[in-house]
């Protein structure tokens, strides 16, 4: 079992998300909890990929349209930290 930690900014943004994206995010969390990031690679729709540049060390999964979930894997504690849920804006804030 993997543990998912959500940044407080993610929790605030959940209320503003379209229902379809919210459902995809919940499905994403279910997959990560059960099989971790390797489970995401098996599902092509999420288009899971590593990020480059100032986001090096983080990963991104597509939730639909322009929405992405940005996260970081901490394998020593079997933890996934969700950093942001964004409308495809990768600039650090």
CORRA-V892592 format. One record per residue. N is the residue number from 0. RES is the residue in three letters. D_LAST is the distance of its C-alpha to the last C-alpha in Angstrom with 1 decimal. Layout:
((N;RES;D_LAST) (N;RES;D_LAST))
This chain:
((0;UNK;30.7) (1;UNK;27.0) (2;UNK;24.8) (3;UNK;21.5) (4;UNK;18.9) (5;UNK;16.3) (6;UNK;13.1) (7;UNK;13.7) (8;UNK;11.0) (9;UNK;13.1) (10;UNK;16.2) (11;UNK;15.3) (12;UNK;14.5) (13;UNK;17.8) (14;UNK;19.9) (15;UNK;18.6) (16;UNK;19.2) (17;UNK;22.5) (18;UNK;25.2) (19;UNK;25.7) (20;UNK;22.2) (21;UNK;22.4) (22;UNK;25.7) (23;UNK;24.4) (24;UNK;21.6) (25;UNK;24.4) (26;UNK;26.5) (27;UNK;23.8) (28;UNK;23.6) (29;UNK;27.5) (30;UNK;27.7) (31;UNK;25.3) (32;UNK;27.1) (33;UNK;30.5) (34;UNK;30.1) (35;UNK;26.7) (36;UNK;24.6) (37;UNK;28.0) (38;UNK;29.0) (39;UNK;26.2) (40;UNK;27.6) (41;UNK;30.9) (42;UNK;29.5) (43;UNK;28.8) (44;UNK;27.2) (45;UNK;24.0) (46;UNK;23.7) (47;UNK;22.0) (48;UNK;20.8) (49;UNK;19.1) (50;UNK;16.0) (51;UNK;16.2) (52;UNK;14.6) (53;UNK;11.4) (54;UNK;11.5) (55;UNK;15.1) (56;UNK;16.6) (57;UNK;14.8) (58;UNK;16.7) (59;UNK;16.4) (60;UNK;19.1) (61;UNK;20.0) (62;UNK;20.8) (63;UNK;22.4) (64;UNK;21.9) (65;UNK;18.4) (66;UNK;16.9) (67;UNK;15.7) (68;UNK;15.1) (69;UNK;13.1) (70;UNK;14.8) (71;UNK;16.2) (72;UNK;19.9) (73;UNK;21.5) (74;UNK;25.1) (75;UNK;26.7) (76;UNK;26.1) (77;UNK;26.1) (78;UNK;22.7) (79;UNK;20.0) (80;UNK;16.6) (81;UNK;14.7) (82;UNK;11.0) (83;UNK;10.2) (84;UNK;12.6) (85;UNK;11.5) (86;UNK;13.7) (87;UNK;13.4) (88;UNK;10.1) (89;UNK;9.0) (90;UNK;6.3) (91;UNK;3.8) (92;UNK;0.0))
